[in-house]
Amino acid sequence: MFTKKLWLSLSVLLVAVLVLSACAAPAPTEAPAPEVPAATEAPAATEAPAATEAPAKAPVIGLLLIGPANDAGWSQAHYESMAYVKDKIPGTELLYLENVYTGSTSHTQTPAELAADMVTKGANIIIFNSDDQKDNAIKFAQEHPDVFVIHPSGDAAWKEGKNYANLPNMKNIMGEMEYGKMIAGCAAALTTQTGKIGFLGPLINEETRRFAASAYLGAKYCWENYLQKDPADLEFKVTWIGFWFNIPGVTLDPTQVSDDFYNTGYDVVISSIDTTEALVEAKRLAADGKKVWAVPYDYYGACEGAQEVCLGVEYFNWGFAYVDAIKSAMDGTWKSSFELVPPDWKDINNPDTSGVGFIKGGGLSAENAAKVDQFIAELGAGLNLWKGPLNLQDGTVYLADGEVATIQQIWYLPKLLEGMEGQSE
């Protein structure tokens, strides 16, 4: 009984305490605010690191090669330039694809689509490395304005050019290979014993016409001025295979074209395609006692394996120009531009300064090597072979006597020059 009364009393007391506690609790709106620093106590924005002090974002380069990375020509020159870029810009990553060209069976996507896929993999700079990719480079740049695009050999970023596209994210970079081709032509003219030089060309366009014409101008100058021979006695024939390299069933076979030259009295062949068939055939024929030579193209190591018949190689050096462009993309100083990178006449084979070089081959005699050096020195001192009088192949006046060609006149050369044999269109 006592226990029941005691329990009842305690229960009443407990209920009373709970009621009083509930009445004393603050309402939700009166709950104390979380203890956070007042706005005036927060660090001022000016104390944050400035944007220029932040580490630069590492470049991820997507490189679309028209051919194989080991073609000993155009594509290998681009591929190996990336090692230079990685050395100068630590942290650089490279994504690359080979055999990216119109009609390639290696890919089911267009070059623009392949580039877009590279962006999904982290690429923030895309290099379309061929003229064949021009339309795709422009399309991609239009569709991806936040991605930096470099297109060597193109002119879409050239305000004074015919094909200006006003793309803020695009740069065109091209070595002034007209000089390299002049040197190649000079070496060929000094060496030929028949007075017949063959030019193994890719497809026909403005670039290939001006390079073939430059080789002819160099050959003609050295034939006339160093050998004291009549330019009328120099034969210079161009045969185009139809693309930058052999595509069986689509192009002419460059091996066969080279053989046709060598077997019809053309004892020197200047190659302007991406691969080395002319050099390979010269070596094979020389082993059988035939006196023939070749000048390969694009890649500084192209003479390797056939030095005895190689007169030298005119080549592109992309590395340092790419470093400048990529750094500008990363540090915010990028500007759309059309850049022609000249030789460094103090040392045309300086990898840090010269956009175009020429390495003499073992097939060039010591006497002729000295003359080639003399010719290079003349070019460096201001010799301009793009100066009138010059006529086009059909006899139309191209440059009047004393007239110096503009960059546009050279870049957009409409036909081969008078004195050259071969198709202009």
Helices and strands as residue ranges (DSSP letters): H 2-24, G 28-30, G 39-41, G 45-47, G 51-53, E 60-64, H 74-88, E 93-97, H 111-120, E 125-128, G 131-133, H 134-143, E 148-150, E 170-175, H 177-191, E 196-201, H 206-225, G 231-233, E 235-240, H 254-262, E 268-271, H 277-287, E 293-295, E 297-298, G 307-309, E 312-316, H 319-331, E 337-341, E 356-360, H 366-380, E 390-391, E 397-399, H 407-411
